[in-house]
Amino acid sequence: MHDVAAAAGVSQATVSLVLNSAPGSRFSADTRQRVWDAVEELGYRTNAHAKVLREGVSGMIGFIGDTVATSPFAGAIIEGAQERAWEEGLLLLTINTGGDKKLEAASLDTMLSYKVAGVVYAAMYNRYLEVPKALAGVPSVVLNAQDKDGKLPSVAPDEVRGGYTATRRLIEAGHTQIGMINIETLESGLPAAVGRFEGYRQAVAEAGIEVDPSFIRFGEGGETHGYAYGMELLGASRRPTAIFCANDRTAWGVYQAAAELQISIPGDVSIIGFDNQSTLAPFLRPGLTTLELPFAAMGRQAVDFLLQGAQPDGQVKLMDCPLIERSSVSHPKEKP
Amino acid sequence: MHDVAAAAGVSQATVSLVLNSAPGSRFSADTRQRVWDAVEELGYRTNAHAKVLREGVSGMIGFIGDTVATSPFAGAIIEGAQERAWEEGLLLLTINTGGDKKLEAASLDTMLSYKVAGVVYAAMYNRYLEVPKALAGVPSVVLNAQDKDGKLPSVAPDEVRGGYTATRRLIEAGHTQIGMINIETLESGLPAAVGRFEGYRQAVAEAGIEVDPSFIRFGEGGETHGYAYGMELLGASRRPTAIFCANDRTAWGVYQAAAELQISIPGDVSIIGFDNQSTLAPFLRPGLTTLELPFAAMGRQAVDFLLQGAQPDGQVKLMDCPLIERSSVSHPKEKP
């Protein structure tokens, strides 16, 4: 402050007052300018706080994730958000709460106190969640989830359309005996499980296909259930010619079951997954045809909402999950 | 400021001066206390910047990662760092630069301007790197990497000891025909490749085992090279009875080659990996015995260094990679 005062040719008290004053204080525009010039000349660094006090906003967007930053795949959501923010010269400040509500409250308090331009509140997996009340104090968007109260704008994957696209891909290849291994029960209410199943149901109904109920299983989204239900479905005397696995890990389990039963993919059975996990789907043999969770695009969209002001209008933006073609789907061997 | 002045019973100019004054300014302790009490009563939130200006430090640690937050597995490093920081009531503010040097500079500038208590500078994979000069201005630690100039304290995995432990595990099971598929050439200088190989070399030398040079391969760390070199090593007339794969993805490729060649793991060949990738190693059949990269412990250690003041003393803390036993290692079938 001493240096700033000397450089600006004013008293330290003036510097103090200018740094903390709202526009229209009793100093002339010229004096204020000289103080800020001196501040900037002597290094913006030590005065970022003063600058925010003066201007009321910082060049930052807050990103609060439950375990997004540390979950193996949803991290791309941060990349997308950050890329979009940085295009506008904004930094994305990420805090990972691990679901700890006290840490979350402290994080939000810190972000709001530092005058972030907005907050992205992100979940590791798509669900309906209760948002912290403090988000009402700043433009906010719920990402990879939906606000239970329907107030904050949300960005989430279009699970129904994804399930429809996956199933439609199998139908167009000529399959009518199409099984599904879901990643949770419908009673769970998990949007991915409910939505992907609904898409499957719509696609088969539209095609006039009546699905054998024994072709449908509800696992827990891991490789273990994929393997177990894969053994059941593929080991049965009457088996589906195609299986929609509601995530890639389930599909991996079905691959292992098929290998054990010496059933060829896609020769004997076509498999389609969901998620397009980057370390898994391309490396299965054959490569897994699947739907991609558009994490990066979702991250960008959330920041776009903030840049547009993000009113609490309950808007829900459902993002398309593109089909990623690899080699696990072909025509059925014979008409059933 | 008007409200604070009214609540504290002082003038607005006094509030301004107190908010910006160093201790020992011309106001009495009582006046200063009244101003700060009023500030806190009226909401800490809008005054975090003033508080930092007054106290000179914020309750935050900065974490700058290249792609740590978005790489599938290194994210646990953030969890560890954050957990340790939060134990001290500090928030971990993460910025993910994606390797963009301009973004990195802006991020560092922001963090320093916001008076973070220290900065963790983290890399997605272990290497020697040039650290930004700005880190000299604040306690800093290099994480999952080492400062090329040997100045900043660093926390990195003990790759040599890990390679030694992995190889020693195979030797103790009775193997003498031990191959290795590395994840890079030694010329790459990549600590994981060079160190894990050095550990392998030490273990076999110590046991008096002379390794057939044809049992050693240098891949690129992916499943594709694991598969290709697995086919070569396991398809040869004279083959190793055990293979140390220098990462889990390489091991997965070898598993696929073994399945294709109808070679049983661990019956015909024992496999040990490295990394303990959470979505891969436990789900291979049989489960992969491997060394764990201690990401969470490394993250904690980095924050510990900061809490201790983190002098630029060039200290390098090498963290042990624990052996994770599963089912891919057994005794060799017969003495060679």
Interface residues (C-beta under 8 A of the other chain):
Chain A: M1 A13 V15 S16 L17 L19 N20 S21 A22 Y44 R45 T46 N47 A48 H49 A50 V52 L53 G59 M60 T67 A69 T70 S71 P72 F73 G75 A76 I78 E79 Q82 E83 W86 L91 L92 L93 T94 I95 N96 G98 D100 L103 A106 S107 D109 T110 L112 S113 Y114 K115 G222 E223 T224 R249 W252 Q256 A259 Q277 S278 T279 L280 F283 R285
Chain B: M1 A13 V15 S16 L17 L19 N20 S21 A22 Y44 R45 T46 N47 A48 H49 A50 V52 L53 G59 M60 T67 A69 T70 S71 P72 F73 G75 A76 I78 E79 Q82 E83 W86 L91 L92 L93 T94 I95 N96 G98 D100 L103 A106 S107 D109 T110 L112 S113 Y114 K115 G222 E223 T224 R249 W252 Q256 A259 Q277 S278 T279 L280 F283 R285
